[in-house]
Amino acid sequence: MQLLFLRAFPQTVEAGLRVAKIGNSSVRYEVGLFLAGEPLTVAKGHFVHVYVDRANRRPSPLPQRLQSVLEALQ
């Protein structure tokens, strides 16, 4: 999981993002928020990014280059 450090009052929060699932035309990302230095999440969630063809507005396959990068992050 990639960590991002956010400084806010009253303490620092670390955010992690991971590629959870790669589909034919979509990617599921999971997000976790951690108190600085703590191993357990205090909040978590997910979102799905579906790639669509602009012309017909239908799901389209992930570009091979993007799929390769996402697989390396998984």
N, CA, C and O atoms as a GROMACS GRO file, in nm:
protein
  296
    1MET      N    1   0.085  -0.116   0.000
    1MET     CA    2   0.000   0.000   0.000
    1MET      C    3   0.090   0.123   0.000
    1MET      O    4   0.184   0.131   0.080
    2GLN      N    5   0.062   0.218  -0.088
    2GLN     CA    6   0.136   0.344  -0.094
    2GLN      C    7   0.089   0.434   0.020
    2GLN      O    8  -0.032   0.443   0.043
    3LEU      N    9   0.179   0.500   0.090
    3LEU     CA   10   0.141   0.589   0.199
    3LEU      C   11   0.164   0.734   0.162
    3LEU      O   12   0.265   0.769   0.100
    4LEU      N   13   0.069   0.818   0.200
    4LEU     CA   14   0.077   0.962   0.181
    4LEU      C   15   0.061   1.025   0.318
    4LEU      O   16  -0.028   0.986   0.393
    5PHE      N   17   0.145   1.121   0.352
    5PHE     CA   18   0.139   1.184   0.483
    5PHE      C   19   0.065   1.317   0.473
    5PHE      O   20   0.101   1.404   0.393
    6LEU      N   21  -0.038   1.332   0.554
    6LEU     CA   22  -0.117   1.455   0.558
    6LEU      C   23  -0.105   1.515   0.698
    6LEU      O   24  -0.130   1.446   0.797
    7ARG      N   25  -0.068   1.641   0.706
    7ARG     CA   26  -0.054   1.705   0.836
    7ARG      C   27  -0.180   1.788   0.861
    7ARG      O   28  -0.218   1.873   0.781
    8ALA      N   29  -0.244   1.760   0.974
    8ALA     CA   30  -0.365   1.832   1.010
    8ALA      C   31  -0.378   1.835   1.162
    8ALA      O   32  -0.324   1.749   1.231
    9PHE      N   33  -0.448   1.932   1.212
    9PHE     CA   34  -0.472   1.942   1.354
    9PHE      C   35  -0.575   1.838   1.393
    9PHE      O   36  -0.674   1.825   1.320
   10PRO      N   37  -0.562   1.764   1.499
   10PRO     CA   38  -0.456   1.773   1.600
   10PRO      C   39  -0.340   1.676   1.578
   10PRO      O   40  -0.246   1.677   1.657
   11GLN      N   41  -0.342   1.594   1.474
   11GLN     CA   42  -0.231   1.501   1.453
   11GLN      C   43  -0.213   1.469   1.305
   11GLN      O   44  -0.298   1.503   1.222
   12THR      N   45  -0.103   1.403   1.274
   12THR     CA   46  -0.074   1.365   1.136
   12THR      C   47  -0.152   1.239   1.100
   12THR      O   48  -0.163   1.146   1.181
   13VAL      N   49  -0.206   1.237   0.979
   13VAL     CA   50  -0.279   1.122   0.928
   13VAL      C   51  -0.201   1.066   0.809
   13VAL      O   52  -0.150   1.142   0.727
   14GLU      N   53  -0.192   0.934   0.801
   14GLU     CA   54  -0.129   0.869   0.687
   14GLU      C   55  -0.239   0.804   0.605
   14GLU      O   56  -0.326   0.736   0.660
   15ALA      N   57  -0.234   0.823   0.475
   15ALA     CA   58  -0.333   0.764   0.385
   15ALA      C   59  -0.264   0.663   0.296
   15ALA      O   60  -0.159   0.691   0.238
   16GLY      N   61  -0.323   0.545   0.285
   16GLY     CA   62  -0.269   0.442   0.198
   16GLY      C   63  -0.367   0.412   0.086
   16GLY      O   64  -0.489   0.413   0.107
   17LEU      N   65  -0.314   0.385  -0.031
   17LEU     CA   66  -0.396   0.352  -0.147
   17LEU      C   67  -0.339   0.226  -0.210
   17LEU      O   68  -0.218   0.216  -0.230
   18ARG      N   69  -0.426   0.131  -0.243
   18ARG     CA   70  -0.377   0.011  -0.310
   18ARG      C   71  -0.470  -0.028  -0.423
   18ARG      O   72  -0.589   0.004  -0.423
   19VAL      N   73  -0.413  -0.098  -0.519
   19VAL     CA   74  -0.490  -0.156  -0.630
   19VAL      C   75  -0.538  -0.290  -0.579
   19VAL      O   76  -0.458  -0.382  -0.559
   20ALA      N   77  -0.669  -0.303  -0.558
   20ALA     CA   78  -0.724  -0.425  -0.501
   20ALA      C   79  -0.763  -0.528  -0.607
   20ALA      O   80  -0.744  -0.648  -0.588
   21LYS      N   81  -0.817  -0.479  -0.720
   21LYS     CA   82  -0.861  -0.572  -0.824
   21LYS      C   83  -0.856  -0.503  -0.959
   21LYS      O   84  -0.899  -0.389  -0.974
   22ILE      N   85  -0.803  -0.574  -1.056
   22ILE     CA   86  -0.798  -0.524  -1.194
   22ILE      C   87  -0.893  -0.610  -1.276
   22ILE      O   88  -0.876  -0.732  -1.287
   23GLY      N   89  -0.993  -0.546  -1.335
   23GLY     CA   90  -1.087  -0.617  -1.420
   23GLY      C   91  -1.056  -0.591  -1.567
   23GLY      O   92  -0.950  -0.538  -1.600
   24ASN      N   93  -1.148  -0.628  -1.654
   24ASN     CA   94  -1.129  -0.604  -1.798
   24ASN      C   95  -1.139  -0.456  -1.832
   24ASN      O   96  -1.063  -0.406  -1.914
   25SER      N   97  -1.234  -0.386  -1.768
   25SER     CA   98  -1.255  -0.244  -1.798
   25SER      C   99  -1.260  -0.158  -1.672
   25SER      O  100  -1.295  -0.041  -1.678
   26SER      N  101  -1.225  -0.216  -1.557
   26SER     CA  102  -1.233  -0.140  -1.433
   26SER      C  103  -1.120  -0.176  -1.337
   26SER      O  104  -1.054  -0.279  -1.350
   27VAL      N  105  -1.100  -0.086  -1.241
   27VAL     CA  106  -1.000  -0.106  -1.136
   27VAL      C  107  -1.065  -0.071  -1.004
   27VAL      O  108  -1.129   0.033  -0.992
   28ARG      N  109  -1.049  -0.157  -0.906
   28ARG     CA  110  -1.097  -0.128  -0.770
   28ARG      C  111  -0.977  -0.083  -0.687
   28ARG      O  112  -0.877  -0.155  -0.675
   29TYR      N  113  -0.988   0.036  -0.630
   29TYR     CA  114  -0.886   0.091  -0.542
   29TYR      C  115  -0.939   0.088  -0.399
   29TYR      O  116  -1.058   0.110  -0.377
   30GLU      N  117  -0.853   0.062  -0.303
   30GLU     CA  118  -0.890   0.066  -0.162
   30GLU      C  119  -0.806   0.173  -0.094
   30GLU      O  120  -0.687   0.187  -0.122
   31VAL      N  121  -0.869   0.248  -0.004
   31VAL     CA  122  -0.805   0.358   0.067
   31VAL      C  123  -0.814   0.330   0.216
   31VAL      O  124  -0.918   0.288   0.267
   32GLY      N  125  -0.704   0.354   0.287
   32GLY     CA  126  -0.703   0.340   0.432
   32GLY      C  127  -0.642   0.464   0.496
   32GLY      O  128  -0.543   0.517   0.446
   33LEU      N  129  -0.701   0.510   0.605
   33LEU     CA  130  -0.646   0.621   0.682
   33LEU      C  131  -0.595   0.568   0.814
   33LEU      O  132  -0.662   0.491   0.882
   34PHE      N  133  -0.476   0.611   0.850
   34PHE     CA  134  -0.409   0.564   0.971
   34PHE      C  135  -0.366   0.684   1.054
   34PHE      O  136  -0.329   0.787   0.998
   35LEU      N  137  -0.369   0.673   1.185
   35LEU     CA  138  -0.304   0.772   1.270
   35LEU      C  139  -0.155   0.749   1.254
   35LEU      O  140  -0.111   0.635   1.237
   36ALA      N  141  -0.077   0.856   1.258
   36ALA     CA  142   0.067   0.848   1.232
   36ALA      C  143   0.133   0.736   1.312
   36ALA      O  144   0.126   0.733   1.434
   37GLY      N  145   0.198   0.645   1.240
   37GLY     CA  146   0.273   0.537   1.302
   37GLY      C  147   0.192   0.420   1.352
   37GLY      O  148   0.248   0.324   1.405
   38GLU      N  149   0.060   0.424   1.338
   38GLU     CA  150  -0.025   0.315   1.387
   38GLU      C  151  -0.049   0.212   1.276
   38GLU      O  152  -0.062   0.250   1.159
   39PRO      N  153  -0.056   0.084   1.312
   39PRO     CA  154  -0.072  -0.020   1.209
   39PRO      C  155  -0.217  -0.045   1.164
   39PRO      O  156  -0.239  -0.104   1.059
   40LEU      N  157  -0.315  -0.002   1.243
   40LEU     CA  158  -0.455  -0.029   1.210
   40LEU      C  159  -0.523   0.095   1.153
   40LEU      O  160  -0.494   0.208   1.193
   41THR      N  161  -0.614   0.073   1.059
   41THR     CA  162  -0.686   0.185   0.999
   41THR      C  163  -0.787   0.244   1.096
   41THR      O  164  -0.844   0.173   1.180
   42VAL      N  165  -0.807   0.375   1.084
   42VAL     CA  166  -0.915   0.441   1.159
   42VAL      C  167  -1.033   0.468   1.066
   42VAL      O  168  -1.144   0.497   1.112
   43ALA      N  169  -1.009   0.460   0.936
   43ALA     CA  170  -1.115   0.472   0.835
   43ALA      C  171  -1.066   0.403   0.708
   43ALA      O  172  -0.947   0.404   0.677
   44LYS      N  173  -1.160   0.345   0.637
   44LYS     CA  174  -1.124   0.281   0.510
   44LYS      C  175  -1.241   0.285   0.414
   44LYS      O  176  -1.357   0.298   0.455
   45GLY      N  177  -1.210   0.272   0.287
   45GLY     CA  178  -1.313   0.274   0.186
   45GLY      C  179  -1.257   0.224   0.054
   45GLY      O  180  -1.142   0.181   0.046
   46HIS      N  181  -1.339   0.230  -0.049
   46HIS     CA  182  -1.294   0.188  -0.181
   46HIS      C  183  -1.370   0.265  -0.288
   46HIS      O  184  -1.475   0.325  -0.262
   47PHE      N  185  -1.316   0.263  -0.407
   47PHE     CA  186  -1.387   0.316  -0.522
   47PHE      C  187  -1.347   0.235  -0.644
   47PHE      O  188  -1.240   0.175  -0.648
   48VAL      N  189  -1.436   0.235  -0.743
   48VAL     CA  190  -1.413   0.161  -0.867
   48VAL      C  191  -1.409   0.262  -0.981
   48VAL      O  192  -1.500   0.343  -0.997
   49HIS      N  193  -1.303   0.255  -1.060
   49HIS     CA  194  -1.289   0.341  -1.177
   49HIS      C  195  -1.317   0.253  -1.299
   49HIS      O  196  -1.244   0.158  -1.326
   50VAL      N  197  -1.423   0.286  -1.371
   50VAL     CA  198  -1.459   0.213  -1.493
   50VAL      C  199  -1.416   0.297  -1.614
   50VAL      O  200  -1.452   0.414  -1.624
   51TYR      N  201  -1.340   0.238  -1.703
   51TYR     CA  202  -1.294   0.306  -1.823
   51TYR      C  203  -1.399   0.290  -1.931
   51TYR      O  204  -1.448   0.180  -1.957
   52VAL      N  205  -1.434   0.401  -1.995
   52VAL     CA  206  -1.540   0.399  -2.096
   52VAL      C  207  -1.490   0.458  -2.228
   52VAL      O  208  -1.399   0.542  -2.230
   53ASP      N  209  -1.549   0.415  -2.335
   53ASP     CA  210  -1.524   0.470  -2.468
   53ASP      C  211  -1.602   0.601  -2.477
   53ASP      O  212  -1.722   0.604  -2.451
   54ARG      N  213  -1.534   0.709  -2.512
   54ARG     CA  214  -1.600   0.840  -2.518
   54ARG      C  215  -1.710   0.846  -2.624
   54ARG      O  216  -1.812   0.913  -2.605
   55ALA      N  217  -1.691   0.777  -2.733
   55ALA     CA  218  -1.787   0.784  -2.843
   55ALA      C  219  -1.919   0.715  -2.809
   55ALA      O  220  -2.026   0.773  -2.828
   56ASN      N  221  -1.910   0.592  -2.759
   56ASN     CA  222  -2.036   0.519  -2.734
   56ASN      C  223  -2.074   0.511  -2.586
   56ASN      O  224  -2.178   0.456  -2.551
   57ARG      N  225  -1.989   0.566  -2.501
   57ARG     CA  226  -2.015   0.573  -2.357
   57ARG      C  227  -2.040   0.437  -2.294
   57ARG      O  228  -2.121   0.422  -2.202
   58ARG      N  229  -1.968   0.338  -2.346
   58ARG     CA  230  -1.975   0.201  -2.294
   58ARG      C  231  -1.840   0.163  -2.235
   58ARG      O  232  -1.738   0.218  -2.276
   59PRO      N  233  -1.837   0.069  -2.138
   59PRO     CA  234  -1.708   0.025  -2.083
   59PRO      C  235  -1.615  -0.023  -2.194
   59PRO      O  236  -1.658  -0.087  -2.290
   60SER      N  237  -1.486   0.009  -2.178
   60SER     CA  238  -1.387  -0.035  -2.275
   60SER      C  239  -1.269  -0.098  -2.202
   60SER      O  240  -1.244  -0.065  -2.086
   61PRO      N  241  -1.197  -0.187  -2.267
   61PRO     CA  242  -1.085  -0.255  -2.203
   61PRO      C  243  -0.979  -0.154  -2.156
   61PRO      O  244  -0.958  -0.050  -2.218
   62LEU      N  245  -0.913  -0.190  -2.046
   62LEU     CA  246  -0.802  -0.108  -1.996
   62LEU      C  247  -0.691  -0.108  -2.100
   62LEU      O  248  -0.662  -0.212  -2.159
   63PRO      N  249  -0.629   0.007  -2.122
   63PRO     CA  250  -0.512   0.009  -2.212
   63PRO      C  251  -0.401  -0.081  -2.155
   63PRO      O  252  -0.382  -0.086  -2.033
   64GLN      N  253  -0.330  -0.151  -2.240
   64GLN     CA  254  -0.228  -0.246  -2.196
   64GLN      C  255  -0.122  -0.180  -2.109
   64GLN      O  256  -0.078  -0.237  -2.009
   65ARG      N  257  -0.080  -0.060  -2.148
   65ARG     CA  258   0.023   0.011  -2.069
   65ARG      C  259  -0.026   0.039  -1.927
   65ARG      O  260   0.049   0.020  -1.831
   66LEU      N  261  -0.150   0.084  -1.913
   66LEU     CA  262  -0.207   0.110  -1.782
   66LEU      C  263  -0.219  -0.019  -1.703
   66LEU      O  264  -0.186  -0.022  -1.584
   67GLN      N  265  -0.264  -0.125  -1.766
   67GLN     CA  266  -0.279  -0.254  -1.699
   67GLN      C  267  -0.144  -0.302  -1.645
   67GLN      O  268  -0.137  -0.356  -1.534
   68SER      N  269  -0.038  -0.282  -1.721
   68SER     CA  270   0.096  -0.323  -1.676
   68SER      C  271   0.139  -0.244  -1.552
   68SER      O  272   0.195  -0.301  -1.459
   69VAL      N  273   0.114  -0.115  -1.552
   69VAL     CA  274   0.150  -0.032  -1.437
   69VAL      C  275   0.069  -0.073  -1.315
   69VAL      O  276   0.124  -0.085  -1.205
   70LEU      N  277  -0.061  -0.095  -1.332
   70LEU     CA  278  -0.147  -0.135  -1.220
   70LEU      C  279  -0.104  -0.270  -1.164
   70LEU      O  280  -0.103  -0.289  -1.042
   71GLU      N  281  -0.068  -0.364  -1.250
   71GLU     CA  282  -0.023  -0.496  -1.204
   71GLU      C  283   0.104  -0.485  -1.120
   71GLU      O  284   0.121  -0.559  -1.024
   72ALA      N  285   0.192  -0.393  -1.156
   72ALA     CA  286   0.315  -0.372  -1.080
   72ALA      C  287   0.286  -0.316  -0.941
   72ALA      O  288   0.362  -0.338  -0.847
   73LEU      N  289   0.176  -0.243  -0.927
   73LEU     CA  290   0.137  -0.184  -0.799
   73LEU      C  291   0.057  -0.280  -0.710
   73LEU      O  292   0.041  -0.256  -0.591
   74GLN      N  293   0.007  -0.385  -0.769
   74GLN     CA  294  -0.082  -0.476  -0.697
   74GLN      C  295  -0.009  -0.556  -0.592
   74GLN      O  296  -0.070  -0.637  -0.523
   0.00000   0.00000   0.00000
